[in-house]
Amino acid sequence: MMKKYLIYGILGLTALGCSSDKKSGAYDVADLQKQSSALSSDTALTEKIVKTADMKFRVKDVQLTKETLGKILRAEGGTIAEFNTHSVVIQNDKVKYSADSLLELISYRVEGLVVAKIPSEKLDDFTNQVTRMAVFIDEQSLKQDDVSLNYLSNQLKNKNKVEAVTQLNNSVSGKKISVAERSLALKDDLVDNKVNNLMTDRNVRYSTITLNFYQDNTVKKMIVVNDELSDYRPDFFKRFWLSFENGWSVFKEFILILANLWALIVLAVAGYFVFRHYRRKKLIA
């Protein structure tokens, strides 16, 4: 009798297990369908095009061109991100102008650089205005980068990270520190992806254009101080008289040196005469 009830119990548990498996399987299929539909809605690709342009051209006046570019950019809703000018010296020479001054001649070229941000829809109009402003166009280029897929990838990764952080925060684990560290790492990645997408949005809205411009070579004349020290020496006759005076001073110093050495001189003269005396005796003998 006990065996009979035991068999009935096992059959009942098996039936319940099968029914629960079927329900869980149904739930899994439903969840997959929901995720699939959500993923298909999230993967709607939005076009993200980043435009960058470069121009190099010659102008009449670098400073005036910079001011004009600033006015045009403000009118178009753009801004100057970077600006600088510098002079490139082609040739430099100095010629005698007077006894204490020189005429310095400098041949140089002034160059300017402007890096600007401008609304993407107004980039073409802006480049056309710059072209009309230039005397001569050396180079002009436009580059378009499609970052749509990277943008979408960051969005989907952000969604996955949010879900992962939620699961980690709701999880019950004995290793609280490990869970907190993993959660923090996921949050940092989430922030990085969001910031990257914000930068992408800004770069899509505002195009970057780099403008290199220069003007014709210019010659500058300046009167400068003569720094050649040899030109400041006295004239010939003055130096001759100074040399004569200097020679007389040297001669007097030499006499003083001889006066200090009089004893040695006397010994040298006496030795000379003694040597001659003995030599003459040898010759006679």
Phi, psi and omega per residue, in radians:
M1 nan -0.779 3.114
M2 -1.079 -0.705 3.113
K3 -1.076 -0.664 -3.114
K4 -1.125 -0.782 3.127
Y5 -1.163 -0.616 3.138
L6 -1.131 -0.719 3.121
I7 -1.120 -0.740 3.118
Y8 -1.073 -0.658 -3.135
G9 -1.153 -0.734 3.138
I10 -1.116 -0.739 3.131
L11 -1.104 -0.661 3.137
G12 -1.159 -0.748 3.118
L13 -1.110 -0.664 3.118
T14 -1.102 -0.742 3.135
A15 -1.118 -0.727 3.109
L16 -1.113 -0.692 3.120
G17 -1.089 -0.728 -3.139
C18 -1.138 -0.720 -3.137
S19 -1.142 -0.679 3.118
S20 -1.176 -0.635 3.110
D21 -1.111 -0.691 3.141
K22 -1.145 -0.695 3.138
K23 -1.156 -0.785 3.141
S24 -1.112 -0.656 3.085
G25 -1.098 -0.700 3.099
A26 -1.126 -0.713 3.108
Y27 -1.117 -0.725 3.131
D28 -1.051 -0.764 3.133
V29 -1.101 -0.706 3.132
A30 -1.136 -0.734 3.113
D31 -1.103 -0.735 3.124
L32 -1.099 -0.692 3.117
Q33 -1.118 -0.727 3.115
K34 -1.111 -0.781 3.138
Q35 -1.100 -0.672 3.139
S36 -1.122 -0.778 3.140
S37 -1.152 -0.690 3.112
A38 -1.133 -0.708 3.141
L39 -1.134 -0.701 3.140
S40 -1.144 -0.594 3.101
S41 -1.273 -0.611 -3.137
D42 -1.295 -0.480 -3.060
T43 -1.502 0.280 3.024
A44 -1.158 1.919 -3.005
L45 -1.295 2.135 3.070
T46 -1.776 2.269 -3.081
E47 -1.209 2.206 3.112
K48 -2.238 1.820 -3.111
I49 -1.990 2.130 3.095
V50 -1.761 2.142 -3.099
K51 -1.884 2.361 3.019
T52 -2.330 2.441 -3.100
A53 -2.285 2.657 3.099
D54 -2.377 2.425 3.093
M55 -2.451 2.495 3.011
K56 -2.313 2.227 -3.035
F57 -2.706 2.843 3.128
R58 -1.781 2.480 -3.132
V59 -2.290 3.009 3.108
K60 -1.396 -0.667 -3.101
D61 -2.518 2.123 -3.068
V62 -1.149 -0.827 -3.096
Q63 -1.119 -0.743 3.112
L64 -1.120 -0.658 3.114
T65 -1.122 -0.726 3.115
K66 -1.060 -0.763 3.132
E67 -1.120 -0.717 3.119
T68 -1.136 -0.724 3.113
L69 -1.070 -0.706 3.117
G70 -1.070 -0.732 3.123
K71 -1.135 -0.757 -3.139
I72 -1.114 -0.738 -3.125
L73 -1.107 -0.748 3.117
R74 -1.111 -0.660 3.121
A75 -1.167 -0.548 -3.121
E76 -1.582 -0.005 -3.141
G77 1.474 0.355 3.136
G78 -1.843 -3.141 -3.130
T79 -2.481 2.726 3.044
I80 -1.598 2.072 3.139
A81 -1.525 -0.506 -3.108
E82 -2.689 2.480 3.101
F83 -2.637 2.395 2.999
N84 -2.783 2.683 3.051
T85 -2.257 2.661 3.076
H86 -2.705 2.759 -3.126
S87 -1.905 2.358 3.102
V88 -1.867 2.011 -3.122
V89 -1.362 2.117 3.119
I90 -1.520 -0.778 -3.125
Q91 -2.670 2.552 -3.122
N92 -2.434 2.298 -3.121
D93 -2.568 2.638 3.103
K94 -2.247 2.331 3.122
V95 -2.190 2.702 -3.102
K96 -1.164 2.257 3.133
Y97 -1.999 -0.705 3.044
S98 -2.706 -3.032 -3.085
A99 -1.099 -0.599 -3.080
D100 -2.110 0.291 -3.127
S101 -2.508 2.735 3.134
L102 -2.231 2.685 3.010
L103 -1.736 1.951 -3.131
E104 -1.658 2.238 3.130
L105 -1.981 2.170 -3.104
I106 -2.198 2.146 3.001
S107 -1.787 2.120 -3.035
Y108 -2.537 2.904 3.102
R109 -2.271 2.287 3.123
V110 -1.634 2.269 3.133
E111 -2.141 2.580 3.137
G112 -2.280 2.700 3.110
L113 -2.374 2.278 3.053
V114 -2.288 2.164 2.997
V115 -1.917 2.081 -3.001
A116 -2.199 2.695 3.014
K117 -1.958 2.273 -3.105
I118 -2.463 2.518 3.096
P119 -0.899 2.339 -3.008
S120 -1.027 -0.614 -3.102
E121 -1.243 -0.240 -3.137
K122 -1.878 0.153 -3.098
L123 -1.118 -0.811 -3.120
D124 -1.072 -0.770 3.140
D125 -1.097 -0.676 3.141
F126 -1.157 -0.813 3.138
T127 -1.089 -0.595 3.091
N128 -1.143 -0.679 3.098
Q129 -1.158 -0.685 3.109
V130 -1.136 -0.683 3.131
T131 -1.075 -0.722 3.125
R132 -1.203 -0.455 3.138
M133 -1.354 -0.488 -3.010
A134 -1.347 2.616 3.011
V135 -1.407 -0.677 -3.126
F136 -2.644 2.354 3.120
I137 -1.683 2.058 3.077
D138 -1.456 -0.881 -3.097
E139 -2.514 2.606 3.051
Q140 -2.687 2.224 -3.095
S141 -2.532 2.693 3.102
L142 -2.397 2.312 3.141
K143 -2.181 2.356 3.122
Q144 -2.141 2.093 3.123
D145 -1.881 2.164 3.093
D146 -1.557 1.905 -3.113
V147 -1.922 0.403 -3.076
S148 -1.080 -0.778 -3.089
L149 -1.183 -0.709 3.082
N150 -1.088 -0.683 3.124
Y151 -1.110 -0.795 3.128
L152 -1.127 -0.702 3.121
S153 -1.043 -0.755 3.108
N154 -1.113 -0.664 3.118
Q155 -1.100 -0.819 -3.127
L156 -1.164 -0.682 3.108
K157 -1.144 -0.632 3.092
N158 -1.074 -0.746 3.131
K159 -1.096 -0.768 3.127
N160 -1.118 -0.672 -3.134
K161 -1.195 -0.651 3.095
V162 -1.070 -0.780 3.120
E163 -1.123 -0.698 -3.136
A164 -1.154 -0.711 3.116
V165 -1.124 -0.713 3.113
T166 -1.072 -0.764 3.134
Q167 -1.135 -0.707 3.124
L168 -1.147 -0.697 3.138
N169 -1.179 -0.540 -3.128
N170 -1.542 -0.166 -3.090
S171 -1.314 2.573 3.083
V172 -1.849 1.969 -3.075
S173 -2.471 2.624 3.122
G174 -1.310 -0.358 -3.112
K175 -1.712 1.339 -3.076
K176 -1.123 -0.678 -3.095
I177 -1.141 -0.765 3.137
S178 -1.079 -0.745 3.132
V179 -1.121 -0.733 -3.140
A180 -1.116 -0.708 3.136
E181 -1.138 -0.761 3.114
R182 -1.113 -0.708 3.118
S183 -1.108 -0.730 3.138
L184 -1.139 -0.711 3.122
A185 -1.093 -0.730 3.117
L186 -1.147 -0.682 3.110
K187 -1.120 -0.698 3.106
D188 -1.102 -0.753 3.090
D189 -1.086 -0.665 3.126
L190 -1.098 -0.751 3.117
V191 -1.114 -0.749 3.138
D192 -1.057 -0.772 -3.141
N193 -1.129 -0.702 3.123
K194 -1.129 -0.752 3.124
V195 -1.112 -0.721 3.109
N196 -1.062 -0.712 3.116
N197 -1.204 -0.627 3.077
L198 -1.123 -0.712 3.083
M199 -1.126 -0.678 3.098
T200 -1.097 -0.782 3.106
D201 -1.014 -0.730 3.138
R202 -1.156 -0.744 -3.136
N203 -1.187 -0.485 3.080
V204 -1.269 -0.723 -3.118
R205 -1.257 -0.661 -3.093
Y206 -2.104 2.102 3.111
S207 -1.481 2.627 3.106
T208 -1.781 2.244 3.104
I209 -2.220 2.302 -3.140
T210 -1.901 2.136 -3.079
L211 -2.017 2.049 3.024
N212 -1.899 2.110 -3.108
F213 -2.403 2.730 -3.063
Y214 -2.622 2.859 3.092
Q215 -2.072 2.958 -3.121
D216 -1.071 2.740 3.111
N217 -1.040 2.471 -3.107
T218 -2.162 2.527 3.088
V219 -1.902 2.177 -3.136
K220 -1.920 2.297 3.102
K221 -1.942 2.284 3.133
M222 -2.489 2.437 3.018
I223 -1.573 2.071 -3.092
V224 -2.152 2.862 3.124
V225 -1.194 2.428 3.089
N226 -1.286 1.988 -3.116
D227 -1.748 0.228 3.080
E228 -1.522 1.843 -3.015
L229 -1.134 -0.497 -3.119
S230 -1.126 -0.420 3.137
D231 -1.282 -0.231 -3.125
Y232 -1.658 0.095 3.108
R233 -1.244 2.669 3.101
P234 -1.131 2.896 -3.126
D235 -1.255 3.123 -3.005
F236 -1.082 -0.889 -3.064
F237 -1.132 -0.648 3.095
K238 -1.133 -0.766 3.118
R239 -1.179 -0.583 3.105
F240 -1.108 -0.829 3.139
W241 -1.126 -0.682 3.105
L242 -1.132 -0.645 3.117
S243 -1.183 -0.683 3.103
F244 -1.090 -0.794 3.106
E245 -1.084 -0.690 -3.141
N246 -1.164 -0.660 3.097
G247 -1.126 -0.740 3.105
W248 -1.087 -0.659 3.103
S249 -1.146 -0.695 3.121
V250 -1.135 -0.720 3.135
F251 -1.084 -0.759 3.120
K252 -1.103 -0.674 3.104
E253 -1.129 -0.630 3.122
F254 -1.148 -0.724 3.096
I255 -1.065 -0.708 3.119
L256 -1.118 -0.647 3.107
I257 -1.138 -0.732 3.106
L258 -1.123 -0.652 3.115
A259 -1.090 -0.623 3.111
N260 -1.224 -0.402 -3.087
L261 -1.866 0.447 -3.045
W262 -1.067 -0.645 -3.119
A263 -1.104 -0.760 3.115
L264 -1.114 -0.653 3.140
I265 -1.141 -0.751 3.125
V266 -1.075 -0.775 3.111
L267 -1.074 -0.699 -3.137
A268 -1.138 -0.733 3.132
V269 -1.159 -0.764 3.129
A270 -1.092 -0.739 3.114
G271 -1.078 -0.643 -3.141
Y272 -1.114 -0.803 -3.119
F273 -1.185 -0.655 3.097
V274 -1.087 -0.745 3.122
F275 -1.063 -0.743 3.130
R276 -1.145 -0.676 -3.119
H277 -1.107 -0.832 3.137
Y278 -1.174 -0.615 3.133
R279 -1.156 -0.687 3.133
R280 -1.164 -0.649 3.102
K281 -1.090 -0.727 3.122
K282 -1.109 -0.688 -3.133
L283 -1.165 -0.689 3.138
I284 -1.174 -0.722 -3.138
A285 -1.190 nan nan
